[in-house]
């Protein structure tokens, strides 16, 4: 019922910046918890950043001070501004929407967008 489409990935040099976007369908976007996850080859998927319906944010220690998650409820979008990128940030980045439903929360996932940080 909820579709998530990521965009903005690509190749960037160390120290550079990239802005990821996630477009969501649905009329209740403003109530969703939104997150960015990432997964590098051979690694577990890890939480990068999250933002609540009220705008509260949290970040993985590895990206604090460098990444900023934001949302625009009027446009049904969430963004991840990534600054001071490092090679270890290289991964597929996934948009996640988490919502309350009868019986418990439910997660929706985007298809992922590749971010490569390399000189």
N, C-alpha and C positions, 0 to 999 in steps of 0.2 A: 504493500500500500504506500510505503514511503520510498522514494527513489532519491539517491544521492549521487551527484556527479562531480568529481574533482577535476580541477584544472590548474595550470600554472607551474607544473613541474618542468624540469629541464636540467641542462648542464650549466654549472656556475663555478667560478674559481673560488678557492679558499679566501675567506674574508668578504665575499660578496653577499648579496641579498637576493631573496626570492619570496614571492607572495603567492601562497596557495589559496584557492577558492573552492568552496563546496556549495553547490546549488541543490536545494532540497525541495521536494514536492510536499503537498499537504497543507491543510488550513490551520494546523495546530503547531506549526514550527516554533512559535514563541514559547511553548511549554516543554520542548525537548531539551534534555541535556545533550550537549554537543561536544565531541572530542576529536582530536587528531591522534592517530596511532601511526607507528612506522615499523617496518620489518626489513631488515637487511638479509642478504642471502645466508642461509644456515643459522639464522638467529630467530629468537622468539619475537612475536609481535609485542611492542611495548607502547605504553601510553606516553604521549608527548605533552599534550595539553588538553584541558577541559574547560568548559564554560557552562554555567548554569543558566536557567531561564532568567534569573535575576541579574546576571552579569558577573557573578563570582567566578574567579579563575584559579586554576592550579596547573603546575608545570612539573615535568620531570627535572630533577636536579641538574641533569646534563645540559638543559636548554634554558634554565632560568637566566634572565638578563639578556638573552639573545633573541628569543622567540616571543611573539605576542599573539594570543588568540583573541578574536573578536567576533561579534555577530551583528547582523543587520536584520532584525525581525521583519521589517517592512519589505525586504527583498528576499527573504527566506534563504539567506546565505550566511556562511561562517568562513572566516579567513584565518590563515596562519602566516603572519609576517615573520620571516626568518632572516636574521641579520648575523653578521660575523660567522658565516657558515664555515664548517670544518669538514674535512674528508670523512670523519666518523659520522656525520649527519647523512651520508649517502644511504638511501633506503627507498622503498616504496612507501608512500604516505597515504593513509586511508582516513577518510572521513567517517565518523560514527555518530549515529543518532540513537539516543536511549530515551525511552518513554515509558511511562507507567501505563499498564493495562491490567484488566481483570486477571488475576492469577500471578501477577508479578511483572517486573520490567521486561522490555523487549528491545533488542538491538537491531539496527539496520546499518549496512555497510556500503560504502561506495566501492568502485572498481579499483581504485588506487591510482596514484600518479607518481612517476619515477623522479626522484631528485638525486642528481649526481654532482658531487663536489670534488673537483679535480683540477689540477693545473696542467 
